[in-house]
Amino acid sequence: MAVAKPNQRGWIIAPTFKLSEESERILKDIIPKIAVKEFKNSDRKIVFRNLSEIEFKSADNEDSLRGSSLDLAVLDEASRIKENCWLAIRPSLADRKGKAIFLSTPKGKNYLYYLYLKGKDINQADYESWKFSSKTNPYFDINEYNELKKSLPADVFSQEIEAEFIDNASNVFRNIKDRIAGILENPKINEKYYMGVDLAKTHDWTCICILNSKRHLVFFDRFQKMDWSVQKAKIISIARKYNNSSILTDSTGLGDPILEDMQKINEESYTSNRDFINIQGFKFSNISKNQLISNLQLAFETSNITYPNIKILIEELENYEYQILASGNFKYGAPPGFTDDCVTALALANWAFDHMDYDVGYSEVLDISFR
């Protein structure tokens, strides 16, 4: 450890600030207080009696990881830390001939995989690698191990439980870059459109995605901190522009009254059946979200969906991940500290494409609910 000798300096780096806070809390609980001179909470630093110190950092900001001389860098959940962040940290170890420790479950074959291979190469004397199955953990119930082996997909089990590096096992969506094509498009006469809306008012983002009849993303917008009244009017206006596009929106919690308001606006403003917008709600639960995301996965697997090269959308698709619950079921979402509003809006538009077919300008209103 960096504290074994006097005047040593170490960092513990996590992928996000939230995870970094958790690492800090755990380490403060287990370090013998007799060894500690001071907890510098404002600097997120522990100073030991031998004047060594450990500082807690997050990989949210690559530039904040540059410039310091280090004796030790510990990268926690390293597979979720971008390679550029490791490259920013690496020079800080040079002048003190410091060490780096990478702790992680694999996540496909990214840079961590190639560092792991160096540790298995007898010609790479500066690297060492170890891998342990969850089965070797004395606190991991063997019955749970056997149940997970039966219930999880083989690739997922190999990666999450056996710590194997598996191509694409950690990706919810595959061939993301291969699905980039075309550009955003203005509406065309007699074309059918399907809109997905992920709602947010303050911290998160509201995102709107519209697919055409070829399942190509023709409209994309993402905005933040907008009053509900403005958001509702904006969504209705965009739908009318795109041939009274059908709308599938999040109707969970605060989204439910927003859905009702938009349906009311729609009913009050249309003058004929051809002016009527099909507006439906999607209530999120773990079950319904799994169905929604599985439906989008299928669109990727069958090469049916395309979208322009929109940076934030591509990043969210690449970051999107799953967690394995105690029940053995999957929970989908963005990693802590990241957003997934673009993925959700695209998934809603894709669901609308498959479940809300309509004659241009008219359909009945129906609320989609999952219990």
Secondary structure, 3 states (H helix, E strand, C coil): CCCCCCCCEEEEEECCHHHHHHHHHHHHHHCCHHHEEEEEHHHCEEEECCCCEEEEEECCCHHHHCCCCCCEEEEECHHHCCHHHHHHHHHHHCCCCCEEEEECCCCCCCHHHHHHHHHHCCCCCCCCCCCCCHHHCCCCCHHHHHHHHHHCCHHHHHHHCCCCCCCCCCCCCCCCHHHECCCCCCCCCCCCEEEEEECCCCCCCEEEEEEECCCEEEEEEEECCCCHHHHHHHHHHHHHHCCCCEEEEECCCCHHHHHHHHHHHHHHHCCCHHHCCCEEEECCCHHHHHHHHHHHHHHHHCCCCEECCCHHHHHHHHHCEEEECCCCCEEEECCCCCCCHHHHHHHHHHHHHHHCCCECCECCCCCECCC
